[in-house]
């Protein structure tokens, strides 16, 4: 089972209250703080709410990690909710 390593990269001080609450629910209290969370739909939803404030790395069961770009959820969709495509128009 995969896990996510979530690191806060921007301050939530000037974010909306719901975004601040989401950071707290992810276990992040300040810039640079990291938390490892299970790959569950609830966690993916929280990550999708604050992609501009965090960095997400996927940790495989064998211990390797793959970093996702900022602004992209682990499911491969952009923060706007539309699927990310590999081809450019």
N, C-alpha and C positions, 0 to 999 in steps of 0.2 A: 504494500500500500504506500502510495506517495504521500509526502508531507510538504508543507510550504514553510519556507523561512521568510518571514516578513520583517522588513526593516523600515523604520520611519526615517524618511529623508528630508521632510519639510515640516515646519511647525504647524500645529493645528490651532494655534492661538487665534488666528484671524479667519478660521474656517467656520462654517455654519455649525450650530449646536449639534445637529445630527451627525455631521462628519466627526466632530470631536468625540461624540459618544461611540461612534464606530471604531475610532482609534483605541479608545479605552477597552471596548469589547474584544479587540484583537490583542489586547495585552500590551499596548504601546503607550508609554507615558512621556516620551521625549525623543528628540532627534538622536539618531544613532542607536536607539534601543531595538533589539531584535527578539523575535519570538518564533518558535516552531509550532505550527498548527497542523492538525490532520486535514486531509483532502476530503472535505464534506461540502455539500451544497450550501450550507449556512455560511461557512467560511468563505467560499467563492463569492457569495453575494456581498459579504462585508468588504472583501477585497475590491469588488467592482464599484463600491460606493466611494472609495477614497484612493483611486489609482494615482492621483496627482500628488499624494502625500507619502506614498510608500514605494518600496522596491520589493519585488517578490521573486524568490528563487524556489524552484521545484526540486525537492530532494527525493530521489528514487530509493527504493528499499535496499539497493546495494550500496548506498552511501554517496553516490555521485550526485552532483547538483547541476542544474541547468538554469541559467538566469533568464528571466523574462524582461523585456524592455519596459521601461516606465510607461504607464498609460495603457498597458495591455493586460487584460485579465488572464488567468491561467487557462480559461476555456478557449482562448484564442479570439475573443471578441474585443473590439475597441471599447473605450469607456462610453461611447454613444450607444452601444448595444447592437450595432450592425456587425455581421461577421467580417472578420479580417480576410482579405484575399491575398493570394500569393502573386497574382498577376496585376500589372499596372496598366491602366488604359491610356 
